[in-house]
Amino acid sequence: MKRYTSIEQAAQRYDSKGTLFFCDPPYLNAEGYYGKENFTHDDHQALANMLKGHVMVTHYQNGLYDRLYQGWHKYTFESFKGSRKADAGEEKPKTVGVLYCNFQPEVNSRSLFNGL
């Protein structure tokens, strides 16, 4: 992953037990969409092996990520696919998003309107 030196440098400099990395890598199988310097399958693998501190990775559900992050805590949610607005009468396609965590996050439910 030499062309992604900023990721490598951040991992080398900041990765520790007290660090939280939130990673939202480029979409799998979208090679060429973001330009020819996009992540490859090998880059996704390298990212999965690179970080050792607290890590959260988000992506659409797919088999490669299920294998790369096997044994991690997995949280699924329904999401809309794509960032464009739907045309009148058109419904945006839905997909399943996944948040993978290599630690058990502490979850606190809190309402924005508590105390009003």
MARBA-3410 file (N, C-alpha, C, O; in Angstrom, 1 decimal):
116
0.8,-1.2,0.0,0.0,0.0,0.0,0.9,1.3,0.0,0.5,2.2,0.6 ~ 1.9,1.3,-0.7,2.8,2.4,-0.6,2.2,3.7,-1.1,2.5,4.8,-0.6 ~ 1.3,3.6,-2.1,0.6,4.8,-2.5,-0.3,5.5,-1.5,-0.7,6.6,-1.7 ~ -0.6,4.8,-0.5,-1.5,5.3,0.6,-0.6,5.6,1.8,-1.0,5.2,3.0 ~ 0.5,6.2,1.6,1.4,6.5,2.7,0.8,7.2,3.9,1.2,7.1,5.0
-0.2,8.1,3.6,-0.8,8.8,4.8,-1.5,7.9,5.7,-1.4,8.1,6.9 ~ -2.1,6.8,5.2,-2.7,5.8,6.1,-1.6,5.1,6.9,-1.8,4.9,8.1 ~ -0.6,4.7,6.2,0.5,3.9,6.8,1.1,4.8,7.9,1.4,4.4,9.0 ~ 1.4,6.1,7.5,2.0,7.0,8.5,1.2,7.2,9.7,1.7,7.3,10.8 ~ -0.1,7.4,9.5,-1.0,7.6,10.6,-1.1,6.3,11.5,-1.0,6.4,12.7
-1.1,5.2,10.9,-1.1,3.9,11.7,0.2,3.8,12.5,0.2,3.5,13.7 ~ 1.4,4.1,11.8,2.7,3.9,12.5,2.8,5.0,13.6,3.3,4.7,14.7 ~ 2.2,6.2,13.4,2.4,7.2,14.4,1.4,7.1,15.6,1.8,7.4,16.7 ~ 0.1,6.8,15.3,-0.9,6.9,16.3,-1.5,5.6,16.8,-2.2,5.6,17.8 ~ -1.2,4.5,16.1,-1.8,3.2,16.5,-1.4,2.8,17.9,-0.2,2.6,18.1
-2.3,2.7,18.8,-2.0,2.3,20.2,-3.3,1.8,20.8,-4.3,1.8,20.2 ~ -3.2,1.3,22.1,-4.4,0.8,22.8,-5.4,1.9,23.0,-6.6,1.6,23.2 ~ -4.9,3.1,23.1,-5.8,4.3,23.3,-6.3,5.0,22.1,-7.0,6.0,22.2 ~ -6.0,4.5,20.9,-6.4,5.1,19.7,-7.7,4.4,19.1,-7.8,3.2,19.2 ~ -8.6,5.2,18.6,-9.7,4.7,17.8,-9.6,5.2,16.4,-9.6,6.4,16.1
-9.6,4.2,15.5,-9.6,4.5,14.1,-11.0,4.2,13.5,-11.5,3.1,13.7 ~ -11.6,5.2,12.9,-12.8,4.9,12.2,-12.5,5.0,10.7,-12.1,6.0,10.1 ~ -12.7,3.8,10.0,-12.3,3.7,8.6,-13.5,3.5,7.7,-14.4,2.6,8.0 ~ -13.6,4.3,6.7,-14.7,4.2,5.7,-14.0,4.0,4.3,-14.0,5.0,3.6 ~ -13.4,2.9,4.0,-12.6,2.7,2.8,-13.5,2.8,1.6,-14.7,2.7,1.6
-12.9,3.0,0.4,-13.6,3.1,-0.9,-14.4,1.8,-1.1,-14.1,0.7,-0.6 ~ -15.5,2.0,-1.8,-16.4,0.8,-2.0,-15.7,-0.3,-2.8,-15.0,0.0,-3.8 ~ -15.9,-1.5,-2.3,-15.4,-2.7,-3.0,-16.0,-2.8,-4.4,-17.2,-2.5,-4.5 ~ -15.2,-3.2,-5.3,-15.7,-3.4,-6.7,-16.1,-2.1,-7.4,-16.8,-2.1,-8.4 ~ -15.6,-1.0,-6.9,-15.9,0.3,-7.6,-14.6,0.8,-8.2,-14.4,2.0,-8.4
-13.6,-0.1,-8.5,-12.4,0.3,-9.1,-12.6,1.1,-10.3,-13.4,0.7,-11.2 ~ -11.9,2.2,-10.4,-12.1,3.1,-11.6,-13.1,4.2,-11.4,-13.1,5.2,-12.1 ~ -14.1,4.0,-10.5,-15.1,5.0,-10.3,-14.5,6.3,-9.7,-14.8,7.4,-10.1 ~ -13.6,6.1,-8.7,-13.0,7.3,-8.0,-11.7,7.7,-8.7,-11.0,8.6,-8.2 ~ -11.3,7.0,-9.8,-10.0,7.3,-10.4,-9.1,6.0,-10.3,-9.4,5.1,-9.6
-8.1,6.0,-11.1,-7.3,4.8,-11.2,-6.5,4.5,-10.0,-5.8,3.5,-9.9 ~ -6.4,5.4,-9.0,-5.6,5.2,-7.8,-6.5,4.7,-6.7,-6.2,4.8,-5.5 ~ -7.6,4.0,-7.0,-8.5,3.5,-6.0,-8.0,2.3,-5.3,-7.0,1.6,-5.8 ~ -8.5,1.9,-4.2,-8.2,0.7,-3.4,-8.4,-0.5,-4.3,-9.4,-0.6,-5.1 ~ -7.5,-1.5,-4.2,-7.7,-2.8,-4.8,-8.1,-3.8,-3.7,-8.1,-3.4,-2.6
-8.4,-5.0,-4.1,-8.7,-6.0,-3.1,-7.5,-6.2,-2.2,-7.7,-6.4,-1.0 ~ -6.3,-6.1,-2.7,-5.1,-6.3,-1.9,-5.0,-5.1,-0.9,-4.6,-5.3,0.3 ~ -5.4,-3.9,-1.2,-5.4,-2.8,-0.3,-6.4,-2.9,0.8,-6.1,-2.6,1.9 ~ -7.6,-3.5,0.5,-8.6,-3.8,1.5,-8.0,-4.8,2.5,-8.1,-4.6,3.8 ~ -7.3,-5.8,2.0,-6.7,-6.8,2.9,-5.6,-6.1,3.8,-5.5,-6.4,5.0
-4.8,-5.3,3.1,-3.7,-4.6,3.9,-4.2,-3.7,5.0,-3.7,-3.7,6.1 ~ -5.3,-3.0,4.7,-5.9,-2.2,5.7,-6.4,-3.0,6.9,-6.2,-2.6,8.1 ~ -7.0,-4.2,6.6,-7.5,-5.0,7.7,-6.4,-5.5,8.6,-6.6,-5.8,9.8 ~ -5.2,-5.7,8.0,-4.1,-6.2,8.8,-3.2,-5.1,9.4,-2.4,-5.4,10.3 ~ -3.4,-3.9,9.0,-2.6,-2.8,9.4,-2.8,-2.3,10.8,-1.9,-2.1,11.6
-4.1,-2.1,11.2,-4.4,-1.4,12.4,-4.6,-2.3,13.6,-5.2,-3.4,13.5 ~ -4.0,-2.0,14.7,-4.1,-2.9,15.9,-4.8,-2.3,17.1,-5.2,-3.0,18.0 ~ -5.0,-1.0,17.1,-5.7,-0.3,18.2,-7.2,-0.6,18.1,-7.6,-1.6,17.6 ~ -8.0,0.3,18.7,-9.5,0.2,18.5,-9.8,0.6,17.1,-9.5,1.7,16.7 ~ -10.5,-0.3,16.4,-10.8,0.0,15.0,-12.3,-0.2,14.7,-12.9,-1.2,15.2
-12.9,0.7,14.0,-14.3,0.6,13.5,-14.2,0.7,12.0,-13.5,1.7,11.5 ~ -14.8,-0.2,11.3,-14.7,-0.2,9.8,-16.2,-0.3,9.3,-16.9,-1.1,9.8 ~ -16.6,0.6,8.4,-17.9,0.6,7.9,-17.8,0.3,6.4,-16.9,0.8,5.7 ~ -18.8,-0.4,5.9,-18.9,-0.8,4.5,-20.2,-1.4,4.2,-20.9,-1.8,5.1 ~ -20.5,-1.5,2.9,-21.7,-2.3,2.5,-21.4,-3.8,2.9,-20.2,-4.2,2.8
-22.4,-4.6,3.2,-22.2,-6.0,3.5,-21.7,-6.7,2.3,-22.2,-6.6,1.2 ~ -20.6,-7.5,2.5,-20.1,-8.3,1.4,-19.2,-9.4,2.0,-18.8,-9.3,3.1 ~ -19.0,-10.4,1.2,-18.2,-11.6,1.6,-16.8,-11.3,2.0,-16.3,-11.9,3.0 ~ -16.1,-10.5,1.2,-14.7,-10.2,1.5,-14.6,-9.6,2.9,-13.7,-10.0,3.7 ~ -15.4,-8.6,3.2,-15.3,-7.9,4.5,-15.7,-8.9,5.6,-15.2,-8.8,6.7
-16.7,-9.7,5.4,-17.1,-10.7,6.4,-15.9,-11.6,6.7,-15.7,-12.0,7.9 ~ -15.1,-12.0,5.7,-13.9,-12.8,5.9,-12.8,-12.0,6.6,-12.2,-12.5,7.5 ~ -12.5,-10.8,6.1,-11.4,-9.9,6.6,-11.6,-9.6,8.1,-10.7,-9.6,8.9 ~ -12.9,-9.4,8.5,-13.2,-9.0,9.9,-13.9,-10.1,10.6,-14.7,-9.8,11.6 ~ -13.7,-11.3,10.3,-14.3,-12.4,11.0,-13.8,-12.4,12.4,-12.6,-12.2,12.7
-14.7,-12.6,13.4,-14.4,-12.6,14.8,-14.6,-11.2,15.4,-14.5,-11.1,16.6 ~ -14.8,-10.2,14.6,-15.0,-8.8,15.1,-16.5,-8.7,15.4,-17.3,-9.5,14.9 ~ -16.9,-7.7,16.2,-18.3,-7.4,16.5,-18.9,-6.8,15.2,-18.2,-6.0,14.6 ~ -20.0,-7.3,14.8,-20.6,-6.9,13.5,-22.0,-6.3,13.8,-22.9,-7.0,14.4 ~ -22.3,-5.1,13.4,-23.5,-4.4,13.5,-24.1,-4.1,12.1,-23.4,-3.4,11.4
-25.3,-4.5,11.8,-25.8,-4.3,10.5,-26.9,-3.2,10.6,-27.6,-3.1,11.6 ~ -27.1,-2.5,9.5,-28.2,-1.5,9.5,-28.6,-1.3,8.0,-27.8,-1.5,7.1 ~ -29.8,-0.9,7.9,-30.3,-0.6,6.5,-30.0,0.8,6.1,-30.1,1.7,7.0 ~ -29.5,1.0,4.9,-29.1,2.3,4.4,-29.5,2.5,3.0,-29.9,1.6,2.3 ~ -29.5,3.7,2.6,-29.7,4.0,1.1,-28.4,3.9,0.4,-27.4,4.4,0.9
-28.5,3.4,-0.8,-27.3,3.2,-1.6,-27.1,4.4,-2.5,-28.0,4.9,-3.1 ~ -25.9,5.0,-2.4,-25.5,6.1,-3.2,-25.9,7.4,-2.5,-26.6,7.5,-1.6 ~ -25.3,8.5,-3.0,-25.4,9.8,-2.4,-26.3,10.7,-3.2,-26.6,11.9,-2.8 ~ -26.7,10.3,-4.4,-27.6,11.2,-5.2,-29.0,11.3,-4.7,-29.5,10.3,-4.0 ~ -29.7,12.3,-5.0,-31.1,12.5,-4.6,-31.9,11.7,-5.6,-31.6,11.6,-6.8
-33.0,11.1,-5.1,-33.9,10.4,-6.0,-34.8,11.4,-6.7,-35.2,12.4,-6.2 ~ -35.1,11.1,-8.0,-36.0,11.9,-8.8,-37.4,11.7,-8.2,-37.7,10.8,-7.5 ~ -38.3,12.7,-8.6,-39.7,12.6,-8.1,-40.3,11.2,-8.5,-40.2,10.8,-9.7 ~ -40.9,10.6,-7.6,-41.6,9.3,-7.8,-40.6,8.1,-7.8,-41.0,7.0,-8.0 ~ -39.3,8.4,-7.7,-38.3,7.3,-7.7,-37.9,7.1,-6.2,-37.7,8.0,-5.4
-37.7,5.8,-5.9,-37.2,5.5,-4.5,-35.7,5.1,-4.6,-35.3,4.3,-5.5 ~ -34.9,5.6,-3.7,-33.5,5.3,-3.7,-33.3,3.8,-3.4,-34.0,3.3,-2.5 ~ -32.4,3.1,-4.0,-32.2,1.7,-3.7,-31.6,1.6,-2.2,-30.9,2.5,-1.8 ~ -32.0,0.5,-1.6,-31.5,0.3,-0.2,-30.5,-0.8,-0.2,-30.4,-1.6,-1.1 ~ -29.7,-0.7,0.8,-28.6,-1.7,1.0,-28.4,-2.0,2.5,-29.0,-1.3,3.3
-27.6,-3.0,2.8,-27.3,-3.3,4.1,-25.9,-2.8,4.4,-24.9,-3.2,3.8 ~ -25.8,-1.9,5.4,-24.5,-1.4,5.8,-24.0,-2.2,7.0,-24.8,-2.8,7.7 ~ -22.7,-2.2,7.2,-22.2,-3.0,8.3,-21.1,-2.1,9.0,-20.3,-1.5,8.4 ~ -21.1,-2.2,10.4,-20.1,-1.6,11.2,-19.4,-2.7,11.9,-20.0,-3.5,12.7 ~ -18.1,-2.9,11.5,-17.2,-3.9,12.2,-16.4,-3.3,13.2,-15.8,-2.2,13.0
-16.3,-3.9,14.4,-15.5,-3.3,15.5,-14.6,-4.4,16.1,-15.1,-5.5,16.3 ~ -13.4,-4.1,16.3,-12.5,-5.1,17.0,-12.5,-5.0,18.5,-11.6,-5.6,19.2 ~ -13.5,-4.3,19.0,-13.7,-4.2,20.5,-15.2,-4.1,20.7,-16.0,-3.9,19.7 ~ -15.7,-4.3,21.9,-17.1,-4.2,22.3,-17.4,-2.8,22.6,-17.0,-2.3,23.7 ~ -18.0,-2.0,21.7,-18.3,-0.6,22.1,-19.3,-0.5,23.2,-20.2,-1.3,23.4
-19.1,0.5,24.0,-20.1,0.8,25.1,-21.2,1.6,24.5,-21.0,2.7,23.9 ~ -22.4,1.2,24.6,-23.5,1.8,24.0,-24.4,2.5,25.0,-24.8,1.8,26.0 ~ -24.6,3.7,24.9,-25.5,4.5,25.8,-26.6,5.1,25.0,-26.3,5.8,24.0 ~ -27.8,4.8,25.3,-28.9,5.4,24.6,-29.2,6.7,25.3,-29.3,6.8,26.6 ~ -29.4,7.7,24.5,-29.7,9.0,25.0,-30.6,9.8,24.0,-30.3,9.8,22.8
-31.6,10.5,24.5,-32.4,11.2,23.6,-31.9,12.7,23.6,-31.5,13.2,24.7 ~ -32.0,13.3,22.5,-31.6,14.7,22.3,-32.5,15.6,23.2,-32.2,16.7,23.6 ~ -33.7,15.1,23.4,-34.7,15.9,24.1,-34.9,15.5,25.6,-35.9,16.0,26.2 ~ -34.0,14.8,26.2,-34.1,14.5,27.6,-34.1,15.8,28.4,-33.3,16.7,28.1 ~ -35.0,15.9,29.4,-35.0,17.0,30.2,-35.8,18.2,29.7,-35.9,19.3,30.4
-36.4,18.1,28.6,-37.2,19.2,28.1,-38.6,19.1,28.5,-39.4,20.0,28.2
END
